[in-house]
């Protein structure tokens, strides 16, 4: 179609396809979320064989949504699909972990600085509560609870800064970091993470953006040390090289 002269506003006279709405989340979304969580918590460790047929049977769904979930997980680097030899959980990519750490640091540093501008005693109360609950989780030796509360702490900073949407971006990129964190999450590392959280909260409470940035950067950079520690214990979980 050619245009003669300026395009003027008027009544819409084009045709558009009918979109059939689906309830959310879809079956494929639920399969994806379940499998990703099992991979990140290492219930499905690297090199575990996994089949569409078995997942379909166990979850009581058809193979189509499972196939879709597998493709999404493969695209993110968590599954390796080989038509001739089957599907396995991918080895941990150090390169992917470091990329995720770079993205997360950039976003969370900016978020911390913004949180310093909006911090009030009332707005900071949820963060103080989370610190107390993290202490309780360590005392109870509840590793899974501490990990969940760790995430809640970072989400709360996004909410304090009024940029909750940032966490959605972080959540997408940080998944490769989570397997390292779960492999390294012992009492010592939890105590260290708690002290780093306290330093971040103290800086935000004081409205010191530079200190908050430094504390968050130090906190998220520790993943580099954790990679080396985990590789010594679980070398077979890692890719030798990234192509």
N, C-alpha and C positions, 0 to 999 in steps of 0.2 A: 504494500500500500504506500503510495507516495503522498507527501504532504505539500500543499500549495498555500503559502502564506503562514502567518502565525497560528499556533494551536490555541484555541480559545476554550475556556471552561464551558461546560454544558452538561446535559443529561448523559449518564453513562450508558453507552449503547453497545458494549462488548459483552461477550458471553464468558462465563467463568464456570469451571467444573464444580460439581457438588462435592463437598467434603463431608464424609461420614464420620462423625465424632465417635471416639472410642473412650471407654472409661479408663482412667489412669490410676495406677500404672497398668500397663498391658501385661499379658502373661509373659511375653518376652522380657519386659522390664523386670518382672519379679524373678525370673530365672537368672537374668544377668546380675541383679543385685545380690541374690543368694550366692551364686558362684563366685562373684568378685569378693564378697565378704569372706568366704571360705578360703580363697586364695590369699587374701591379705592377712588373715589371722593364722595362715600356715596350716589350717586343717587340711588343706590340699597343698602340700609342699611342692617345690620345684621338681619337675620330671615325673609327677604323678600322672598316670594314664587316665584319661577321662573320655567317655563315649556318649554320643548323643542318645543312643538307645538306652543306656543305663540311667542317664539323667532323666530322660523322658519317663521311664518306668518308675523311678523313685519319687519323682515330683508329680506324677499323675497327669502329665500333659502330653500333647502331640510333639512330634519331632521338629515341626516347623519353628515354634518359638525358641526351642533349644538351639536349633541351627543358627537362628538370628542372634541369640545371646553369645554363642561361640564366636561368630564372626566379629561381634563388637569387642569381645575380650581379646581376640587375636589382633584386632586393629590397635588396641591400646597396649599390646605387648605382653599380655598375661597368658595367652595360650599360643601354642605352636601347632598348627593344623597341617598334617602331612597326609594327603589322600591315601598313600600306599601303606603307611605305617601307623596311622591313627593320630590322635590328638593328645598332647601332653601339656601340663602346666609349664610355662616358660621358666628358664633359669633367670635369676636376678641380673638385670643389666645395671652395672655401676654407672654407665653413661646416662641411662634413663633416670636413675636416682638423683644424679647431680644436676640434670636439667630441671627436674621437679623442684629441687632445692633452690635453684636460681630463681625460678618463677615465683615460688612461694615467698622467698625472702623479699623480692621486689615488692610484692603486694602487701605483705604484712608489715614491712617497715613503714610504708606509706600510711597504712591503716593505724599503726601505733602513733605516728606523728599527729594524725587527725584526732585520735582519741584524746590526746593531751589537751586539745582545744575544747573538748566537750565534757571532760571529767568533772563530776561533782560528787559529793559524798554519797548522795542517794544513787547516782548512776553507777558508782563503783561498788556498791553493796553486793551485787551478784558475783563480782570477781572475787571479793573477799570470802564469800560463802564457798565458792569453788575451791579456793586455796585450802580452806578448812576441810572440805570433803576429800581433797586429794591427800591430805595428811592422814585422814581416817582410812582411806583406801590402802595406803602404804602400811599403816599399823595392822590392818586386817590381812595383809599380803594378798590383796585382790588386784592382780595385775590387769585383768580385763576392765575392771571398774576404773582403775587409774588411767588407762588408755582412753576410755570414754570421757572421763572428766578433763583430761588433757585437751581433747578436741573441743569440749564445751568451753574451756577457758579461752581458746583462740576465737571461737565463734562469738563469745561474749565481748571480746575486744572489737570485733567487727560491728556488733550491734551498738556498742558504746560510741563508736565513731560514726554511726548511722550509715554504714556501708555494708549491710548484711549480705548484699548481692556478691560482695567480694569473696565471701566464703564459698559460694558456688563455684567460682573460678579456681580457688585454692583446692577445693575438694576434688575437682577433676584432675588436677595436675599432681597432687601429693601422693596418689595411691602407690607409686613405686617406692616412696619413702617408707610407707607403712610396713612393708615386709621386713625392712631393716630394723625398724623400731620394735616390732613384735619379737624379732629374734634376739634383740639386745635388752629387752625390758625386764631387768631384774631390780632388786631392792636398791642397789647402788645407783643405777641409772635413773630410777624413779626419784630418789632423793635429790640427785643433781638437777633433774628436770624441775622438781618442785622449787628448789632454790632459784633457778633461772626464772621461773614464773613469778616468784616473789619480787625479784629484781625488776622485772618488766612492770609489774603492778606498782611498785614503789615509784618508779620513774614516771609512769602515767599519772599517779596520784599527785606527784609534785609538779605536774605540768611541764616536765623537762623533756622536750621532744628529742634532743640529742642523746640523752641518757636512755630514753626508751628505744630509740633506733639502735643504739649500741647493744643494749641488752637483748633485743629481739634478734639482731644479727648473730650475736654469740650463741644464742639458744638454737637457732636453726642451722648454724654452721657445724654444730656438734655431730651431725649426721656423717660428716667426712671421717671423723675418728671412729664412729660406730661401724662404718663400712669395713674399715681395716680390722676391727676387733671381731666382727662377725665372720669375715673371710677366713680368719685364722681357725675358727671353730667349725665353720660350715663351708669349706672351700668348694665343695661339689655343688653347692646351690647357685654358684655364680657363673656367668658366661666368661670364658677365657678372654675373648675379645669381642668388641661390638663392631659390626660392619654397617 
